[in-house]
Amino acid sequence: MKWEGHRESDRVDDLRGSSGGPRVGRRGVGLGGIVIALLAGWIFGINPMTVLGLMGGGTGVPTEAHAPAAPPATDPATRFTRVVLADTEDVWGAYFAQRQQRFEPPRLVLLRDPVPTSCGLGESAMGPFYCPGDHKVYLDLGFFDTLSQQLGAPGDFAAAYVIAHEVGHHLQNLLGLSAKVQQARQRVGRAEGNVLSVKLELQADCFAGVWAHHSQKGKGWLDASDIQAALNAASRIGDDVLQKAARGTVVPESFTHGSAAQRQRWFQTGLNKGTLEACDTFAARSI
């Protein structure tokens, strides 16, 4: 992914502190955190990635996190994150402008220590997550090392896919889709609620694919290996793959994010079609 030299977003709040510099990869989600997540999936029948925080949403006492007055970090991981976020701003801003609509982009918070959010306390061990209450994406850059080294999904575009997925949850929030799903989940049982969660997550994957479609048309900064990196990342965090690793068996009715094949399919759908309409996982005959 040829990301160097492109515009960097100014909507990044760095809450990692100003001392010691950005310690990318030294903290965040380590192997121990993954083991805990896998055990939680085994014991409670939930997707381990929910424990790692890839599922957007949550509840808590509304609070506001403020960025310290520190100069922007210049390490590659931070600059890369700002470049990808900037491109999501450009792509979705243009996409909605063509439809005579306004897109209000999210802010992205870089964290290392626990920070207050409108969805409760945000921590590194949660992995990347989106909080609809404050319209912010929260990220410890150490997660990208986890994604590469322990989940087996290396590559810049694998990391970009994660950011784009969380921005996809922001789109769902703006469009009122997240609230509708949350309301619907309160009226059904656990299994039916899990199906709704899967459809919401797969739609966010598809939205990430739509972003990649338009991003590539505008910048031409991807090659076949980049697309494969994103598809590999989608596969590595499939419910079936994680459950198989956690307990040796797969329980489809407990899925909350979708299987590896489903996640790959919906990212590819967005990438091929390039429209939000193509991402209607709720109306699809099969997901």
URPENOR-V73932 format. One record per residue. N is the residue number from 1. PHI is phi as a letter, one per 40 degrees, with the letter a starting at -180 (* if undefined). Layout:
# URPENOR-V73932
n=N phi=PHI
n=N phi=PHI
This chain:
# URPENOR-V73932
n=1 phi=*
n=2 phi=c
n=3 phi=c
n=4 phi=c
n=5 phi=g
n=6 phi=c
n=7 phi=d
n=8 phi=b
n=9 phi=c
n=10 phi=b
n=11 phi=b
n=12 phi=b
n=13 phi=b
n=14 phi=c
n=15 phi=b
n=16 phi=c
n=17 phi=g
n=18 phi=b
n=19 phi=c
n=20 phi=g
n=21 phi=g
n=22 phi=c
n=23 phi=c
n=24 phi=c
n=25 phi=g
n=26 phi=c
n=27 phi=b
n=28 phi=h
n=29 phi=c
n=30 phi=c
n=31 phi=c
n=32 phi=c
n=33 phi=c
n=34 phi=c
n=35 phi=c
n=36 phi=c
n=37 phi=c
n=38 phi=c
n=39 phi=c
n=40 phi=c
n=41 phi=c
n=42 phi=c
n=43 phi=c
n=44 phi=b
n=45 phi=g
n=46 phi=b
n=47 phi=c
n=48 phi=d
n=49 phi=c
n=50 phi=c
n=51 phi=c
n=52 phi=c
n=53 phi=g
n=54 phi=c
n=55 phi=c
n=56 phi=c
n=57 phi=h
n=58 phi=h
n=59 phi=b
n=60 phi=i
n=61 phi=c
n=62 phi=d
n=63 phi=b
n=64 phi=b
n=65 phi=c
n=66 phi=b
n=67 phi=c
n=68 phi=c
n=69 phi=c
n=70 phi=b
n=71 phi=c
n=72 phi=d
n=73 phi=c
n=74 phi=b
n=75 phi=c
n=76 phi=d
n=77 phi=c
n=78 phi=c
n=79 phi=c
n=80 phi=d
n=81 phi=c
n=82 phi=c
n=83 phi=c
n=84 phi=c
n=85 phi=c
n=86 phi=d
n=87 phi=c
n=88 phi=c
n=89 phi=c
n=90 phi=c
n=91 phi=c
n=92 phi=c
n=93 phi=c
n=94 phi=c
n=95 phi=c
n=96 phi=c
n=97 phi=c
n=98 phi=c
n=99 phi=b
n=100 phi=f
n=101 phi=b
n=102 phi=b
n=103 phi=b
n=104 phi=c
n=105 phi=c
n=106 phi=c
n=107 phi=c
n=108 phi=b
n=109 phi=b
n=110 phi=c
n=111 phi=b
n=112 phi=b
n=113 phi=c
n=114 phi=d
n=115 phi=b
n=116 phi=c
n=117 phi=b
n=118 phi=c
n=119 phi=b
n=120 phi=h
n=121 phi=c
n=122 phi=c
n=123 phi=b
n=124 phi=d
n=125 phi=c
n=126 phi=c
n=127 phi=g
n=128 phi=c
n=129 phi=a
n=130 phi=b
n=131 phi=b
n=132 phi=c
n=133 phi=c
n=134 phi=b
n=135 phi=f
n=136 phi=b
n=137 phi=c
n=138 phi=b
n=139 phi=a
n=140 phi=b
n=141 phi=c
n=142 phi=c
n=143 phi=c
n=144 phi=c
n=145 phi=c
n=146 phi=c
n=147 phi=d
n=148 phi=c
n=149 phi=c
n=150 phi=b
n=151 phi=c
n=152 phi=g
n=153 phi=b
n=154 phi=c
n=155 phi=h
n=156 phi=d
n=157 phi=c
n=158 phi=c
n=159 phi=c
n=160 phi=c
n=161 phi=d
n=162 phi=c
n=163 phi=c
n=164 phi=c
n=165 phi=c
n=166 phi=c
n=167 phi=c
n=168 phi=c
n=169 phi=c
n=170 phi=c
n=171 phi=d
n=172 phi=d
n=173 phi=c
n=174 phi=c
n=175 phi=c
n=176 phi=g
n=177 phi=c
n=178 phi=c
n=179 phi=c
n=180 phi=c
n=181 phi=c
n=182 phi=c
n=183 phi=c
n=184 phi=c
n=185 phi=c
n=186 phi=c
n=187 phi=b
n=188 phi=b
n=189 phi=c
n=190 phi=c
n=191 phi=c
n=192 phi=c
n=193 phi=c
n=194 phi=c
n=195 phi=c
n=196 phi=c
n=197 phi=c
n=198 phi=d
n=199 phi=c
n=200 phi=c
n=201 phi=c
n=202 phi=c
n=203 phi=c
n=204 phi=c
n=205 phi=c
n=206 phi=c
n=207 phi=c
n=208 phi=c
n=209 phi=c
n=210 phi=c
n=211 phi=d
n=212 phi=c
n=213 phi=d
n=214 phi=c
n=215 phi=c
n=216 phi=c
n=217 phi=c
n=218 phi=c
n=219 phi=b
n=220 phi=g
n=221 phi=c
n=222 phi=b
n=223 phi=b
n=224 phi=d
n=225 phi=c
n=226 phi=c
n=227 phi=c
n=228 phi=c
n=229 phi=c
n=230 phi=c
n=231 phi=c
n=232 phi=c
n=233 phi=c
n=234 phi=d
n=235 phi=c
n=236 phi=c
n=237 phi=b
n=238 phi=c
n=239 phi=d
n=240 phi=c
n=241 phi=c
n=242 phi=c
n=243 phi=c
n=244 phi=c
n=245 phi=c
n=246 phi=c
n=247 phi=b
n=248 phi=g
n=249 phi=b
n=250 phi=b
n=251 phi=b
n=252 phi=d
n=253 phi=c
n=254 phi=c
n=255 phi=c
n=256 phi=b
n=257 phi=b
n=258 phi=h
n=259 phi=c
n=260 phi=d
n=261 phi=c
n=262 phi=c
n=263 phi=c
n=264 phi=c
n=265 phi=d
n=266 phi=c
n=267 phi=c
n=268 phi=c
n=269 phi=c
n=270 phi=c
n=271 phi=c
n=272 phi=c
n=273 phi=c
n=274 phi=g
n=275 phi=b
n=276 phi=c
n=277 phi=c
n=278 phi=c
n=279 phi=b
n=280 phi=c
n=281 phi=c
n=282 phi=c
n=283 phi=c
n=284 phi=c
n=285 phi=c
n=286 phi=a
n=287 phi=b
